[in-house]
Amino acid sequence: MTQLDSTVISALRTVLDDVCSHLPLSSVSLRTDVASRILQCAHGGERTYDQLKEAGLQALKAAPSKRR
């Protein structure tokens, strides 16, 4: 697995906060899915804010509406 530097980790946190900003804090499972997806993308080489945000938004779209 590829090591992520502090800049990428900071971007991951920012993207997660931005993508999940409208979700209640109790949406732990959905937030976990989003975090997992953006982390997967980062490890796959997609590391720009826009790439990571798109991955997070896609994770939200794929989630069942009952989990939102």
N, C-alpha and C positions, 0 to 999 in steps of 0.2 A: 504494500500500500504506500502511496506517495505521501511524503511529509508535507504538511501545509505550513507556510510561514505565518508570522504574526499579522502581516497585511491581509492575507487571505482569510485568516480566522476573524479578523475585525470585520471584513466584508461579509462574512457568513452571519455574524451577529447582527449587523445592520440590516441585511436582507431579511433575516428572520423577523426582526422587529417590525420592519416596514410591511412585509407581506401579512403578518399576523396582527397588525395594529388594531384592526376592527373586531378581532375575536375576543370573547371573554377569556379571562385568565383560566377559567375552568375547562377550556378546550384543550386539555393536555394532550390527548391522543392525536388530535389534528395538528397541533403545533409540532409534535414529535414526527409526524409524517412529513411535514414541510421541512423540518430540520434535516431529516434523513435524506430527503430528495436533494436538497441543496448541497449537502455534504457529499453525496454520491457524485453530483455534477462536478464539484470542486476536485474530487479525487480523479475524475475522468478528464481533467484538464480545462474544464470550463470555469474560468475564475474571475471574469469581469462581473461587475455589479449587475449589469443588464442580463447576462447569461444566467446568473444565479437567481435573480429575481424572477425571470421567466420560468425557471424550474420550480420555484416556490409557488408561483401562481398556478402552474399546471397541476401541482400536487393538491392545491385547494380545489381546483375544478374537478379533479378526479375523485374527491372525497364525497361520500354519501352526504346528502343534505342534512340528515338527522344528527351528524356529528358536528355541525357548524354552530 
